[in-house]
Amino acid sequence: MLELDTTIMTPAPVFETSGHVARFADWMVKDTKTGDVLRADHLVKNVLEARVAGDKEARGVAAQPKEDDKDKKKKKKTAKAAAVQLADEVVKEYESILAQLDNYSGPELGELCRKHAIKNPDTDNEVTEPVQFNLMFASSIGPTGQHPGFLRPETAQGHFLNFSRLLDFNNGRVPFASAQIGRSFRNEISPRAGLLRVREFTMAEIEHYVDPEDKRHERFADVRDTVLVLLDRHVQSEGSTEVKHMSVGEAVDKGIIANETLGYFIARIYQYLVKIGINPSRLRFRQHMANEMAHYATDCWDAEIHNSTGWTECVGCADRAAYDLSVHSKKTGHPLVVRQALKEPIVTEKEAAEFNKKVFGKTFKGDAATVQKIVESMDEPQLLKLKGELAQGSATITSEDGKEFTLTPEALTIERKTFKQSIREFTPNVIEPSFGLGRILYTLLEHSFWSREQDVERGVLSLPPLVAPTKVLIVPLSAREEFTPLVQEVSTKLRKAGVFSRVDDSNTSIGKRYARNDELGTPYGVTLDFASVQNRTMTLRSVPCFTGIPCSQFYPWVSSRILRSSICLFRFLIVFASQPSSSHLPLRPLMTMCVIATCEVSGNRHTSALYCRLSYLNGLLVLSSVRTEGRVLVVAFLFLNFVCDMFVMLTDRCAFPTDSERDTMDQRIGSIDDVIAVVTELVQSSIDWTEACRRLPAYDGVQAVE
Ligand SMILES: Nc1ncnc2c1ncn2[C@@H]1O[C@H](COP(=O)(O)OP(=O)(O)OP(=O)(O)O)[C@@H](O)[C@H]1O
């Protein structure tokens, strides 16, 4: 792959030729009273989605999440959902429109606004008919300002302008690819949602040039079995968003993905996104519908990632065919083609025109070149017709501006000739994966950031080591002088191993230091304690990774929760039943049980355990205050409470470990050199945490200094 870096400010003829001046546009509408500008498709989407959500709320399917004031400010243009129930057919129609929203043209969007009374959600005013708005920033180049230019809206055109040079570097052969990372600029109608829609953003684009007659990819076998979540154009045009899980091999075989090279890059995009930490269950590939496709594309798939704003396109992967190279070549007259030596020459017979230069020049004088051009641009049937007319004595041809010329057999002869072709000339097709780095980074941060159930203020960023800015945190337990040489030794050894580390020797507690670095996304931590000074050992800690509940643990976890909740209810009933009517403390055990039940169900086991013990005390208090005959019941309650406790302890064993447990459990110990070797391999991803645990024993807090 050849990397290039081309200019951002681009002369206008480049984008006139590529079609961007005429067609790189979005549809916008204006608020008829305030003049507020809205992107037409976004307006329809916001309003219809809000109506569908309002319908769900009215039916009691899902409550609308409450927006706090901050969010309200951010989502100024988001339509508010009124809890209004809609007719079933209307909901169906709205869902169908939303599924194929990207396929509507401007007039169709205008029609939708009228038909469904879609207004500006902020003002409730009508909106105008959609008009096209070109997304490029115009400027002028040079001191006189007479050369118009544009800030590039994509890096791709820079690749195409340099095609001949790139082809030379690749010895005139395809396939090969060029790559560029750089800023692009789009005058977005409504730039919102943080980094998701901005007017200036970083793109990483690959242009892969292939033979149009052979779009196989030599490494396709490596990715053939990669299973993807696909939302193809047929499903969308039926108004559905039902996805298919399918290997890329099968999708190419069935023609869902147009060709192997496109399929290869889609699979590689998937692998890349998952490798950097995007949650694969929130990633899908959506095919563009016919109207939605950019003017240059013949097939296009977007890698869409789900985040707090919904499904967002983060990478586009298009087959741009020969469009760009052909238009630039036509405009400049410079052939952007590949010349390939044929193994077997191709022999063909065809009609060929031969000009008698002397007579031709004398007859047509200044128009000779124009007449020759007209004849040369004729195809086989036209030449045959002309040949017939010449055989009759003369033929008349007309130029584009309507001028007539009479040709005679003296000036021009047409004969059938044999041609031997040993070179094949073709314009390569281009497959283009186009990454928006801001969108990828934003969704990655969203997918990686979480907080502990019992401490929502304490955030954790579970970044894979590959992308984490700091790979290892070195934490000396004390700021005492004897730690300094050790810290320096570990830091130097990690640097030599190519592992970027940082020392946190601040005065705060070790817990706070861990927490701070968990939030910064540092995946590993090594701790130097007093045992390190004495025995040269070091502990290794991995930042907990929130992957959701693994399937294998999901059912035991759910059943344990159900069991625990049932036990709470059971306890509650026992307490209730054991209340002697004369007791002056009837509410205390009752309230305690309610607190326990709430804690158990919400998973807050520390508080639950505390209240559990309190319930015994309550039982004893009740015991001392009731009549003799009521005591039997209270003793029975205490006994049953004890049995319940045993149950809870047992179910604790099969319960899904909480994050705090993973925090403290995931500590290993070893000699400084062993730990450095293991953490280096972890950072390089050549081993996983399981292998690290096999190599280093667990740290149980006992291997400390005597
Ligand atoms: N305004 C923007 N802000 C941030 N990233 C963007 C923006 N526009 C495009 N991108 C990124 O560039 C990539 C390739 O651009 P492409 O032209 O395919 O986007 P697009 O289809 O115009 O996007 P959209 O439909 O969201 O406007 C997108 O997948 C996206 O990640």
The ligand as an ORCA input file, in Angstrom:
! r2SCAN-3c Opt
* xyz 0 1
  N     -19.592     15.538      9.145
  C     -18.838     14.500      9.520
  N     -18.243     14.501     10.735
  C     -17.479     13.465     11.133
  N     -17.230     12.394     10.361
  C     -17.789     12.344      9.142
  C     -18.620     13.385      8.651
  N     -19.032     13.068      7.408
  C     -18.473     11.873      7.113
  N     -17.740     11.429      8.141
  C     -16.959     10.181      8.206
  O     -16.373      9.914      6.945
  C     -16.730      8.595      6.523
  C     -16.821      8.511      5.024
  O     -17.585      9.574      4.497
  P     -18.904      9.354      3.627
  O     -18.896     10.347      2.534
  O     -19.089      7.925      3.275
  O     -19.974      9.783      4.747
  P     -21.493     10.167      4.512
  O     -22.184      8.987      3.914
  O     -21.598     11.458      3.824
  O     -21.906     10.335      6.056
  P     -23.309     10.871      6.550
  O     -24.351     10.163      5.735
  O     -23.342     10.496      7.996
  O     -23.285     12.351      6.316
  C     -18.040      8.321      7.238
  O     -18.214      6.937      7.396
  C     -17.854      9.012      8.546
  O     -17.171      8.179      9.469
*
